[in-house]
Amino acid sequence: MADEASQTLAQRLDGKALANKIQQELKDRITPLQEKAGRPPGLAVIMVGDNPASAVYVRNKERSCERVGIASFGKHLPKDATFEQVADLIHELNANDLVDGILVQLPLPDHLDSVALLHLIDPAKDADGLHPVNLGHLVRSETGLRSCTPAGVMRLLEEYDINPAGKTAVVVGRSILVGKPIALMLLEANATVTIAHSRTPDLAAVTRTADILVPAVGRPGLITADMLKPGAVVVDVGINRVDKPDGGSKLVGDIDADSVQGVASYLAPVPGGVGPMTVAMLLHNTVLSYSQRCCS
């Protein structure tokens, strides 16, 4: 059976193609809403400092907004901005009727309390779905704004007709950004869910039980072929930048992608898997807030 499996490459879960499809759907949805509201939806992204990776992410988000017809309200503060300055900006955006979604680009400089600042965002404008009110809606299986990366994982599974109901799902990582919310979403979809983490004594024994495996740790090559159940669906959420022999760098996930190809049935790779879906769900959340605020 192993020889037979090795002849079959895992089907790629193409997040880039799906993100493009979602963006076109959002563009089509915005047009009639804008006629009713008299304005486009608006997304404000707050960036503090000059983190090069954050700058790239913000530019990508602004370009995506432009493609679908969302107005961008980019706000860039210096790296020595005080907590009060960032808080004042959040309050200003909360009160701005042209802004439907607010995102604080993480990571923030070390002197700023990111959790306290995220708590200041109006839950109805919480484009990243990380406010305690929206996480509470998720815990209670109530409608609300969902965390973008986990929501992107679920939308990707749906697109490829992968139904978690009755499946064993293992999430590796327990962050509030990805691990905990994706576990809740899989549970909501009727999967039996295990969360593994740094204190899990035999990680491989746990991951080998997974019909659906979602590693979200940030350790390149953590998951190898011998840690997979044959035929598992693998959605790689890890983002790691590693050096190349030529002195450059490349993005990789938490999966040893080459080795798992002959074992997994489906694989969302890095790059091109969940990453584009995160931005697509950010736009989705903004349009959802817009439709509720202006057109409901």
Backbone bond lengths (Angstrom), bond angles and torsions (degrees), N, CA, C in turn:
res aa  C-N    CA-C-N  psi(-1)  N-CA   C-N-CA  omega(-1)  CA-C   N-CA-C  phi
1 M - - - 1.466 - - 1.527 110.65 -
2 A 1.334 117.27 -38.13 1.459 119.81 179.67 1.518 110.75 -62.56
3 D 1.361 116.76 -41.07 1.461 119.79 178.53 1.512 110.94 -62.35
4 E 1.334 115.24 -41.22 1.466 120.59 179.80 1.524 109.96 -64.08
5 A 1.351 117.83 -41.66 1.459 120.93 -179.93 1.517 111.41 -65.30
6 S 1.370 115.86 -34.67 1.452 119.15 -176.26 1.519 112.09 -67.83
7 Q 1.320 117.36 -17.77 1.455 121.04 178.64 1.533 111.77 -79.38
8 T 1.309 118.06 -12.74 1.460 121.51 -174.00 1.516 109.73 -113.88
9 L 1.335 116.07 118.92 1.454 120.26 176.73 1.520 109.99 -78.64
10 A 1.313 115.48 147.26 1.464 120.19 178.05 1.524 110.01 -62.34
11 Q 1.326 116.26 140.02 1.461 119.62 175.42 1.521 108.74 -71.77
12 R 1.304 115.54 134.45 1.463 121.45 -177.89 1.523 110.81 -77.66
13 L 1.326 116.85 128.84 1.461 121.98 170.46 1.531 106.52 -88.10
14 D 1.314 115.93 102.35 1.462 122.59 -168.61 1.527 110.60 -87.93
15 G 1.325 115.55 93.23 1.454 120.40 -178.96 1.513 112.73 -69.67
16 K 1.317 117.16 -30.67 1.466 119.82 -179.00 1.526 110.94 -66.32
17 A 1.332 116.29 -44.47 1.465 119.96 179.25 1.525 110.94 -64.80
18 L 1.332 117.03 -42.57 1.464 120.28 -179.77 1.526 110.75 -66.82
19 A 1.338 117.00 -39.21 1.465 120.06 178.69 1.530 110.42 -61.30
20 N 1.322 117.02 -40.40 1.472 120.21 177.48 1.527 110.77 -63.05
21 K 1.321 116.05 -39.74 1.468 121.05 178.52 1.535 110.48 -63.90
22 I 1.329 116.54 -44.37 1.472 121.06 179.56 1.519 110.53 -63.80
23 Q 1.324 116.54 -41.44 1.465 119.53 179.89 1.527 111.08 -62.58
24 Q 1.322 117.83 -38.31 1.463 119.88 177.45 1.526 110.52 -66.84
25 E 1.339 116.57 -39.73 1.468 120.25 177.66 1.532 110.76 -62.84
26 L 1.338 116.80 -40.27 1.464 120.43 178.84 1.529 110.79 -66.37
27 K 1.312 116.44 -40.45 1.464 120.63 178.04 1.523 110.62 -59.46
28 D 1.335 116.03 -44.39 1.469 120.86 179.21 1.532 110.95 -66.08
29 R 1.325 116.30 -32.83 1.468 120.67 -179.10 1.528 111.38 -74.45
30 I 1.330 116.68 -35.97 1.459 121.01 -176.07 1.524 111.51 -67.18
31 T 1.321 117.60 -36.71 1.466 120.58 -173.26 1.528 113.08 -54.07
32 P 1.348 119.80 -53.78 1.467 118.29 178.96 1.524 113.34 -69.88
33 L 1.338 117.56 -31.19 1.462 120.08 178.22 1.527 111.15 -66.29
34 Q 1.330 115.55 -38.04 1.462 119.35 -178.79 1.529 111.43 -66.46
35 E 1.323 116.07 -35.08 1.465 119.30 176.85 1.533 110.57 -62.52
36 K 1.323 115.56 -35.90 1.463 120.25 -179.83 1.535 111.61 -77.36
37 A 1.334 116.45 -40.84 1.467 120.93 -174.75 1.524 112.74 -82.70
38 G 1.317 116.18 -25.29 1.460 119.05 -177.92 1.512 114.33 80.85
39 R 1.312 117.00 10.66 1.465 122.08 178.63 1.521 109.26 -161.87
40 P 1.331 117.58 159.29 1.460 119.23 175.42 1.519 111.34 -80.14
41 P 1.333 118.27 164.74 1.467 119.96 170.29 1.524 109.91 -65.07
42 G 1.331 116.26 153.91 1.463 120.26 -178.80 1.519 112.29 -128.95
43 L 1.333 116.24 135.72 1.470 122.65 177.86 1.522 108.82 -123.06
44 A 1.317 116.79 126.31 1.462 122.47 176.75 1.526 109.20 -107.61
45 V 1.330 116.01 123.20 1.462 121.54 176.83 1.521 107.97 -111.59
46 I 1.328 116.05 120.35 1.463 122.24 -179.91 1.524 108.89 -97.16
47 M 1.315 116.16 122.12 1.467 120.90 176.61 1.522 108.71 -120.60
48 V 1.324 116.13 132.76 1.457 121.54 179.19 1.527 108.11 -118.20
49 G 1.331 116.09 122.09 1.459 119.82 179.40 1.515 113.03 92.92
50 D 1.345 115.10 -166.24 1.465 121.17 -171.57 1.527 112.17 -128.04
51 N 1.331 117.08 36.78 1.464 120.19 177.27 1.530 108.90 -61.45
52 P 1.343 118.95 119.01 1.472 120.79 -174.83 1.525 113.02 -59.90
53 A 1.332 117.13 -40.72 1.465 119.72 179.85 1.524 110.39 -65.07
54 S 1.335 116.90 -41.24 1.461 120.51 178.42 1.519 110.95 -62.78
55 A 1.330 116.85 -39.35 1.461 120.79 179.56 1.525 110.77 -61.46
56 V 1.334 116.71 -40.12 1.473 120.74 177.94 1.521 110.06 -65.15
57 Y 1.335 116.80 -45.25 1.467 120.51 -179.67 1.526 110.86 -60.52
58 V 1.340 116.54 -42.30 1.460 120.23 -178.39 1.526 110.58 -65.64
59 R 1.327 117.13 -42.16 1.471 119.80 177.78 1.523 111.17 -61.32
60 N 1.323 116.24 -42.53 1.470 119.86 179.18 1.525 110.95 -61.86
61 K 1.327 116.62 -40.39 1.470 120.30 179.21 1.520 110.89 -65.87
62 E 1.320 116.65 -40.72 1.463 119.88 179.85 1.529 111.02 -65.50
63 R 1.328 117.07 -40.56 1.466 120.12 177.69 1.526 111.17 -64.67
64 S 1.323 116.59 -40.06 1.464 120.43 178.49 1.522 110.52 -64.33
65 C 1.335 116.42 -40.34 1.466 120.19 176.46 1.523 110.30 -58.64
66 E 1.311 115.95 -45.25 1.463 120.63 -178.26 1.531 110.99 -61.14
67 R 1.329 115.94 -38.99 1.476 119.73 -178.31 1.518 112.32 -64.33
68 V 1.318 117.73 -35.50 1.471 119.31 -174.96 1.522 113.33 -97.94
69 G 1.344 117.63 -9.96 1.455 119.57 178.45 1.511 114.46 98.06
70 I 1.329 116.66 26.39 1.465 121.73 175.96 1.524 108.45 -99.52
71 A 1.333 117.09 130.99 1.463 121.46 177.31 1.526 109.51 -75.05
72 S 1.333 117.03 133.66 1.466 122.15 179.43 1.518 110.63 -97.75
73 F 1.328 115.81 134.17 1.460 122.10 175.91 1.526 107.38 -120.72
74 G 1.333 115.59 68.45 1.452 119.74 -177.48 1.520 111.74 -70.12
75 K 1.319 116.58 133.94 1.461 122.48 -179.93 1.527 108.47 -127.83
76 H 1.348 116.31 115.54 1.464 121.35 -176.99 1.522 109.15 -113.98
77 L 1.324 116.54 117.13 1.454 122.26 179.14 1.533 109.65 -107.33
78 P 1.326 118.14 151.46 1.472 120.24 178.86 1.519 111.52 -66.21
79 K 1.336 115.89 159.52 1.472 120.26 -174.92 1.522 112.68 -65.30
80 D 1.347 117.50 -20.40 1.456 119.78 178.53 1.528 112.68 -95.91
81 A 1.331 117.08 16.16 1.465 120.61 177.68 1.533 109.63 -59.30
82 T 1.311 116.20 142.62 1.468 120.87 -178.63 1.528 110.17 -84.22
83 F 1.316 114.77 163.68 1.466 120.44 175.49 1.525 110.03 -56.29
84 E 1.332 116.58 -42.12 1.467 120.61 -177.98 1.517 111.40 -63.68
85 Q 1.337 117.86 -37.51 1.464 120.88 179.45 1.529 111.18 -65.51
86 V 1.328 116.10 -43.30 1.467 119.10 179.09 1.524 109.84 -68.24
87 A 1.318 116.68 -41.95 1.469 121.23 179.40 1.527 110.66 -60.99
88 D 1.344 117.11 -43.05 1.464 120.62 179.14 1.528 110.84 -61.52
89 L 1.331 116.27 -39.38 1.461 120.10 178.95 1.532 110.82 -65.00
90 I 1.328 116.91 -42.16 1.466 120.28 178.08 1.532 110.17 -61.39
91 H 1.325 117.02 -45.35 1.472 120.13 178.78 1.526 110.86 -61.04
92 E 1.328 116.67 -38.95 1.472 121.38 178.72 1.532 110.44 -62.46
93 L 1.315 116.05 -43.18 1.471 120.29 -179.35 1.528 111.24 -71.68
94 N 1.334 116.61 -35.11 1.470 120.05 175.42 1.533 110.33 -56.59
95 A 1.342 116.51 -36.31 1.463 121.50 -175.67 1.528 113.46 -89.11
96 N 1.325 116.08 -7.25 1.462 120.24 -176.97 1.526 110.05 -83.10
97 D 1.323 117.66 114.69 1.471 121.82 -176.60 1.528 112.94 -69.37
98 L 1.325 118.31 -13.57 1.460 120.97 178.55 1.527 112.30 -85.39
99 V 1.346 116.24 -9.87 1.470 121.88 -177.12 1.527 109.46 -104.67
100 D 1.330 116.06 122.91 1.472 121.99 179.56 1.519 112.52 -104.86
101 G 1.331 116.17 -23.78 1.455 120.48 -179.48 1.517 110.81 -135.61
102 I 1.327 116.57 140.16 1.464 122.41 178.21 1.525 108.10 -126.86
103 L 1.324 115.51 132.67 1.462 121.79 178.26 1.515 109.17 -131.54
104 V 1.321 117.53 127.78 1.464 122.39 171.39 1.527 106.83 -96.26
105 Q 1.329 116.26 116.23 1.464 120.42 -177.39 1.524 109.99 -71.54
106 L 1.319 115.54 120.91 1.460 121.70 178.22 1.528 110.01 -99.78
107 P 1.340 119.23 152.44 1.466 126.59 2.09 1.525 112.37 -80.85
108 L 1.331 114.99 152.32 1.453 121.69 173.02 1.532 109.41 -91.20
109 P 1.329 118.13 159.27 1.474 119.61 173.29 1.532 111.11 -53.05
110 D 1.318 115.97 151.05 1.460 121.63 -170.98 1.526 114.01 -59.33
111 H 1.314 117.82 -27.57 1.473 119.50 -175.30 1.531 112.81 -78.52
112 L 1.335 116.99 -5.73 1.463 120.46 -178.99 1.525 110.93 -102.33
113 D 1.316 116.51 138.31 1.465 123.00 178.74 1.529 108.20 -86.51
114 S 1.325 116.02 96.90 1.469 120.28 -173.79 1.526 111.55 -65.25
115 V 1.310 118.06 -37.28 1.466 120.74 -179.18 1.523 110.28 -63.42
116 A 1.322 116.28 -46.87 1.470 119.95 -179.67 1.526 110.87 -62.48
117 L 1.319 117.70 -37.00 1.462 120.55 179.64 1.532 111.19 -70.41
118 L 1.319 117.03 -40.86 1.469 119.85 177.79 1.526 110.87 -61.37
119 H 1.318 117.16 -33.55 1.463 121.42 179.94 1.526 112.33 -67.64
120 L 1.340 116.96 -19.31 1.464 120.51 -179.11 1.527 112.90 -80.67
121 I 1.325 117.73 -15.95 1.466 120.68 -178.54 1.527 109.77 -69.98
122 D 1.324 116.10 134.88 1.466 121.15 174.29 1.529 108.38 -56.16
123 P 1.345 119.59 120.97 1.473 120.57 -178.25 1.525 113.68 -53.44
124 A 1.339 117.38 -29.83 1.468 120.73 179.59 1.520 111.87 -73.41
125 K 1.348 117.42 -13.87 1.470 121.80 178.92 1.527 111.81 -114.29
126 D 1.318 116.86 13.25 1.465 123.37 -173.94 1.530 109.79 -78.39
127 A 1.338 116.00 81.10 1.473 120.63 -172.89 1.519 112.91 -63.37
128 D 1.334 117.45 -24.74 1.463 120.63 -178.65 1.530 112.66 -91.02
129 G 1.344 117.31 -4.21 1.463 121.01 175.75 1.510 115.03 64.71
130 L 1.340 117.71 29.17 1.461 120.68 -174.24 1.531 113.84 -109.26
131 H 1.330 117.68 -2.42 1.461 119.62 178.23 1.533 109.51 -67.86
132 P 1.347 118.45 144.20 1.468 120.51 179.79 1.522 113.63 -53.44
133 V 1.327 118.17 -33.44 1.468 120.26 178.41 1.523 110.49 -62.80
134 N 1.339 116.80 -44.60 1.459 119.33 -179.27 1.526 112.39 -73.14
135 L 1.326 116.87 -35.10 1.469 119.04 174.08 1.529 110.29 -65.74
136 G 1.335 117.10 -34.01 1.466 120.95 175.88 1.516 111.85 -64.76
137 H 1.338 116.63 -40.01 1.471 119.54 175.58 1.530 110.15 -60.09
138 L 1.333 116.62 -39.89 1.463 120.19 179.09 1.529 110.82 -63.61
139 V 1.326 116.92 -45.15 1.466 120.64 179.74 1.527 110.59 -58.30
140 R 1.337 116.68 -37.27 1.460 122.00 -177.86 1.527 112.88 -89.52
141 S 1.350 117.27 4.85 1.472 122.15 -177.77 1.529 112.05 57.34
142 E 1.335 115.25 36.92 1.456 121.45 177.01 1.524 109.41 -99.57
143 T 1.331 116.56 156.57 1.447 119.42 177.98 1.526 109.67 -66.62
144 G 1.319 115.23 148.80 1.457 120.40 179.97 1.507 110.07 168.69
145 L 1.322 115.72 179.82 1.458 121.26 178.10 1.526 109.03 -74.17
146 R 1.311 116.26 128.69 1.458 122.45 -175.99 1.533 111.30 -103.48
147 S 1.330 116.14 146.87 1.459 121.65 175.01 1.529 109.67 -53.57
148 C 1.329 115.45 132.03 1.472 119.61 -166.49 1.528 114.36 -64.90
149 T 1.322 118.02 -48.84 1.462 119.10 -176.82 1.533 111.73 -65.24
150 P 1.346 119.86 -48.93 1.462 119.12 176.55 1.523 112.92 -60.63
151 A 1.340 117.52 -39.90 1.461 119.69 177.74 1.526 110.58 -63.18
152 G 1.332 116.23 -34.83 1.466 119.90 176.34 1.517 112.37 -65.33
153 V 1.333 116.58 -38.49 1.470 120.39 176.24 1.533 110.19 -60.16
154 M 1.320 116.61 -47.03 1.462 120.59 -177.71 1.527 111.48 -65.33
155 R 1.328 116.45 -39.12 1.466 119.99 179.16 1.518 111.01 -67.00
156 L 1.324 116.86 -34.42 1.465 121.75 177.80 1.528 110.63 -66.79
157 L 1.330 117.06 -43.00 1.467 120.16 176.60 1.525 110.52 -61.63
158 E 1.324 116.21 -42.70 1.467 120.69 -179.57 1.524 111.41 -61.40
159 E 1.322 116.23 -41.01 1.471 120.47 -177.47 1.523 111.92 -61.41
160 Y 1.322 116.08 -33.33 1.467 120.49 -178.57 1.536 112.21 -99.86
161 D 1.326 116.00 19.22 1.465 122.32 176.23 1.526 112.60 55.81
162 I 1.320 116.20 37.45 1.467 121.32 176.01 1.521 107.18 -98.82
163 N 1.326 115.99 104.36 1.456 122.04 -175.53 1.527 109.49 -93.26
164 P 1.342 118.87 117.37 1.471 120.22 -178.72 1.524 114.38 -69.77
165 A 1.329 118.58 -14.71 1.468 121.16 -174.66 1.526 110.78 -56.39
166 G 1.320 115.41 127.32 1.453 121.07 178.35 1.517 114.71 79.09
167 K 1.340 117.74 -2.87 1.461 121.58 -179.23 1.531 109.99 -91.78
168 T 1.323 114.93 157.83 1.456 121.19 171.65 1.516 108.42 -92.16
169 A 1.326 116.79 120.63 1.465 121.91 -179.60 1.522 109.06 -114.25
170 V 1.327 116.01 136.67 1.458 121.61 176.10 1.525 108.27 -122.39
171 V 1.325 115.43 125.00 1.463 122.42 175.14 1.521 107.06 -106.61
172 V 1.326 117.09 127.08 1.461 121.39 178.02 1.528 107.37 -103.10
173 G 1.323 116.23 108.76 1.464 121.82 -175.64 1.519 109.68 121.37
174 R 1.331 116.57 143.86 1.462 120.22 -174.66 1.527 112.44 -131.41
175 S 1.342 115.98 30.02 1.468 118.96 179.72 1.517 110.34 -70.17
176 I 1.340 115.70 157.31 1.453 121.07 177.06 1.523 110.47 -74.48
177 L 1.341 116.84 -18.55 1.462 121.13 178.73 1.517 112.15 -74.43
178 V 1.333 117.01 -41.44 1.470 120.34 -173.52 1.521 112.20 -132.38
179 G 1.314 117.12 -57.23 1.464 120.13 -168.57 1.512 114.58 -56.49
180 K 1.331 116.91 -55.04 1.469 119.98 -177.85 1.530 112.29 -66.20
181 P 1.368 119.39 -47.13 1.471 117.29 -179.57 1.525 114.21 -66.69
182 I 1.328 119.02 -35.06 1.477 118.00 179.37 1.526 109.98 -69.97
183 A 1.342 117.43 -33.30 1.466 119.89 175.51 1.523 110.38 -62.59
184 L 1.333 116.77 -42.20 1.469 120.68 178.52 1.525 111.44 -65.59
185 M 1.323 117.35 -39.64 1.467 120.17 179.68 1.523 111.40 -67.12
186 L 1.324 117.11 -39.20 1.465 120.19 176.98 1.527 110.55 -66.89
187 L 1.322 116.64 -38.37 1.462 120.87 176.25 1.532 110.30 -63.17
188 E 1.330 115.83 -42.27 1.463 121.53 177.91 1.530 110.77 -60.56
189 A 1.348 115.86 -30.85 1.467 121.49 179.30 1.533 111.71 -87.91
190 N 1.334 116.95 12.67 1.471 123.76 172.74 1.522 114.03 73.51
191 A 1.342 116.44 27.19 1.462 119.57 168.90 1.528 109.36 -85.42
192 T 1.321 116.46 158.14 1.460 122.03 169.55 1.514 106.51 -92.90
193 V 1.342 117.25 117.19 1.465 121.42 -164.53 1.528 112.10 -113.87
194 T 1.335 115.00 134.12 1.461 122.60 170.91 1.527 107.93 -120.31
195 I 1.343 115.95 136.56 1.460 120.62 173.23 1.529 107.72 -107.32
196 A 1.335 115.88 119.24 1.464 121.26 174.50 1.524 108.57 -101.29
197 H 1.341 116.36 154.93 1.467 119.69 -174.86 1.526 108.94 -157.69
198 S 1.327 116.15 -169.16 1.465 120.87 -172.56 1.526 113.35 -64.15
199 R 1.328 117.71 -20.67 1.465 120.25 179.13 1.534 112.55 -98.12
200 T 1.311 117.71 4.65 1.469 120.53 176.94 1.526 108.42 -71.31
201 P 1.329 118.98 121.73 1.467 120.39 -170.14 1.522 114.96 -69.85
202 D 1.321 119.26 -37.44 1.466 121.18 -178.93 1.523 107.88 -130.92
203 L 1.334 115.52 84.22 1.453 120.95 -174.13 1.522 111.55 -59.30
204 A 1.310 117.48 -42.75 1.464 120.59 -176.70 1.526 111.49 -62.13
205 A 1.329 116.91 -37.53 1.465 119.77 179.26 1.523 110.67 -64.08
206 V 1.319 116.52 -33.33 1.467 120.53 179.49 1.525 110.55 -76.04
207 T 1.334 116.69 -47.68 1.469 119.33 -176.90 1.520 112.20 -64.33
208 R 1.333 117.33 -28.45 1.472 119.58 -179.98 1.527 112.82 -70.98
209 T 1.330 117.65 -8.69 1.477 119.93 176.15 1.521 111.71 -87.87
210 A 1.329 117.83 -7.90 1.463 121.69 -166.99 1.524 113.07 -83.41
211 D 1.331 115.46 124.92 1.469 120.30 164.30 1.522 109.57 -77.17
212 I 1.348 115.85 -33.37 1.461 122.87 176.26 1.527 107.27 -127.55
213 L 1.332 115.80 122.13 1.465 120.85 -177.38 1.525 108.93 -118.42
214 V 1.348 115.84 127.51 1.467 121.21 -179.57 1.526 108.43 -125.32
215 P 1.336 118.42 92.86 1.463 120.14 175.50 1.519 110.81 -82.23
216 A 1.332 117.03 130.65 1.466 122.50 -177.26 1.518 108.91 -145.40
217 V 1.322 115.45 64.44 1.463 120.98 -173.05 1.530 111.87 -114.84
218 G 1.343 117.13 -43.33 1.454 120.63 -173.60 1.514 112.02 94.01
219 R 1.357 115.81 38.86 1.471 121.01 176.06 1.517 108.40 -129.92
220 P 1.330 117.99 107.88 1.463 120.54 -175.69 1.523 112.14 -60.66
221 G 1.342 115.16 135.49 1.458 120.97 176.46 1.507 114.99 71.43
222 L 1.333 118.04 15.57 1.469 121.06 -177.45 1.528 112.07 -61.57
223 I 1.347 116.34 -42.10 1.466 120.99 -176.23 1.514 109.61 -101.13
224 T 1.326 116.14 119.06 1.468 122.39 -179.84 1.522 110.22 -111.84
225 A 1.323 115.66 169.99 1.467 121.14 -173.64 1.523 112.70 -56.18
226 D 1.344 117.65 -38.08 1.463 120.48 -177.10 1.526 112.57 -70.62
227 M 1.349 117.21 -7.05 1.457 121.34 179.34 1.526 112.07 -97.40
228 L 1.323 117.26 3.80 1.457 121.17 -176.69 1.518 112.04 -107.43
229 K 1.314 114.87 146.80 1.450 122.47 166.40 1.525 107.48 -77.10
230 P 1.334 119.67 131.59 1.468 119.88 178.74 1.525 111.45 -54.98
231 G 1.327 116.01 130.84 1.460 120.82 179.78 1.516 114.37 87.47
232 A 1.338 117.75 5.49 1.466 120.47 -178.49 1.525 111.34 -66.11
233 V 1.320 115.09 150.59 1.471 122.55 170.64 1.528 106.61 -92.21
234 V 1.332 116.81 124.69 1.461 121.04 -175.70 1.521 109.13 -119.41
235 V 1.330 115.80 120.81 1.470 121.68 178.00 1.524 107.36 -115.11
236 D 1.322 116.24 103.11 1.463 121.72 -174.75 1.526 109.79 -83.02
237 V 1.334 116.68 118.45 1.461 121.58 -179.65 1.535 111.21 -108.45
238 G 1.322 117.43 -6.36 1.462 120.07 179.81 1.522 111.78 -67.14
239 I 1.311 116.53 140.36 1.463 122.18 175.41 1.524 107.99 -124.68
240 N 1.321 115.93 115.76 1.465 120.98 -178.57 1.528 108.57 -137.26
241 R 1.302 117.03 135.76 1.456 121.30 174.22 1.524 107.92 -103.80
242 V 1.328 116.00 118.89 1.462 120.95 -177.03 1.525 109.85 -118.69
243 D 1.332 114.94 152.19 1.460 120.82 -179.12 1.520 110.87 -75.82
244 K 1.338 115.61 145.42 1.459 122.60 174.33 1.528 109.09 -104.21
245 P 1.344 117.26 158.69 1.472 120.05 -178.45 1.525 113.46 -58.27
246 D 1.345 117.31 -28.23 1.465 120.02 -177.71 1.524 112.95 -81.52
247 G 1.345 116.89 3.72 1.445 120.18 178.72 1.513 114.02 96.87
248 G 1.332 116.65 -11.19 1.456 120.85 176.48 1.513 110.98 -84.17
249 S 1.321 116.50 -164.55 1.459 120.82 178.65 1.518 109.34 -143.68
250 K 1.324 115.26 164.75 1.463 120.10 178.01 1.510 109.23 -146.21
251 L 1.340 115.37 158.20 1.461 121.57 176.33 1.512 110.18 -88.55
252 V 1.313 116.56 133.65 1.458 122.10 173.67 1.525 107.90 -136.89
253 G 1.323 116.18 164.52 1.450 121.14 178.96 1.513 112.21 -99.35
254 D 1.327 115.86 -156.06 1.466 122.15 177.78 1.523 112.09 -92.01
255 I 1.343 115.39 -6.44 1.464 121.23 -177.89 1.518 110.14 -96.39
256 D 1.323 116.50 140.72 1.464 120.66 166.43 1.536 106.25 -78.69
257 A 1.337 115.30 86.45 1.469 121.64 -165.36 1.526 113.09 -57.86
258 D 1.316 117.61 -40.44 1.468 119.54 -177.19 1.523 111.38 -64.90
259 S 1.327 116.59 -41.32 1.468 119.03 -174.61 1.521 112.83 -73.49
260 V 1.337 118.09 -28.08 1.466 119.10 -175.62 1.527 112.68 -86.17
261 Q 1.315 117.02 -8.26 1.461 120.21 -175.14 1.523 113.46 -55.38
262 G 1.308 117.63 -39.80 1.451 120.34 -177.26 1.515 114.50 -85.74
263 V 1.337 117.31 -0.65 1.466 121.35 -177.63 1.528 111.31 -111.17
264 A 1.339 116.75 -45.55 1.463 121.24 -179.04 1.528 110.58 -73.15
265 S 1.332 115.71 150.66 1.469 119.58 174.63 1.522 111.12 -89.35
266 Y 1.336 116.11 -35.13 1.463 122.40 177.00 1.523 108.11 -133.97
267 L 1.330 116.00 146.28 1.456 120.50 179.14 1.520 109.85 -143.25
268 A 1.343 116.28 123.64 1.463 122.02 169.32 1.525 106.25 -93.72
269 P 1.339 118.45 107.88 1.461 121.44 -171.58 1.521 112.40 -85.73
270 V 1.314 115.13 173.46 1.474 123.03 170.69 1.525 106.64 -124.47
271 P 1.332 117.99 123.37 1.468 127.51 -1.41 1.532 111.73 -83.07
272 G 1.329 115.86 175.41 1.459 121.59 172.45 1.510 115.63 96.74
273 G 1.335 117.12 1.14 1.456 120.23 179.43 1.519 111.39 -103.89
274 V 1.333 115.58 -95.93 1.463 120.49 -175.09 1.529 112.61 -77.47
275 G 1.332 118.27 -28.25 1.460 121.31 -176.79 1.523 114.30 -51.38
276 P 1.341 118.62 -54.92 1.463 119.66 178.41 1.529 112.96 -62.77
277 M 1.333 116.86 -28.36 1.460 120.70 179.79 1.531 111.41 -69.55
278 T 1.329 116.99 -31.49 1.460 120.21 178.35 1.525 110.42 -60.34
279 V 1.328 116.34 -46.23 1.465 120.66 179.03 1.526 110.14 -66.08
280 A 1.333 117.45 -41.11 1.473 120.59 179.80 1.526 111.24 -60.57
281 M 1.342 117.12 -40.10 1.461 119.35 -179.47 1.527 111.81 -75.00
282 L 1.321 117.74 -26.88 1.464 120.89 172.08 1.532 110.06 -62.30
283 L 1.327 116.25 -44.92 1.460 120.48 177.25 1.528 110.52 -65.55
284 H 1.333 116.44 -40.14 1.465 121.32 177.89 1.533 110.53 -58.92
285 N 1.338 116.85 -45.67 1.466 120.64 179.87 1.524 111.19 -62.63
286 T 1.338 116.23 -39.59 1.468 120.11 179.85 1.522 110.89 -63.63
287 V 1.331 115.99 -43.85 1.468 119.69 -179.92 1.529 110.48 -68.85
288 L 1.327 117.38 -35.42 1.460 120.80 176.69 1.529 110.36 -62.53
289 S 1.327 117.25 -46.61 1.473 120.53 177.29 1.519 110.99 -61.55
290 Y 1.307 116.47 -42.23 1.472 122.89 178.84 1.513 111.32 -59.07
291 S 1.328 116.36 -47.44 1.473 120.11 -178.00 1.521 110.99 -65.80
292 Q 1.335 117.42 -35.90 1.459 120.57 179.24 1.527 112.48 -72.92
293 R 1.331 116.02 -36.65 1.460 120.45 -177.26 1.530 112.29 -77.97
294 C 1.342 116.76 -34.78 1.468 119.76 -170.64 1.537 114.69 -109.07
295 C 1.289 115.96 -26.27 1.466 117.56 -165.49 1.515 113.95 -130.07
296 S 1.321 118.20 9.90 1.470 118.93 -178.01 1.534 110.39 -88.74
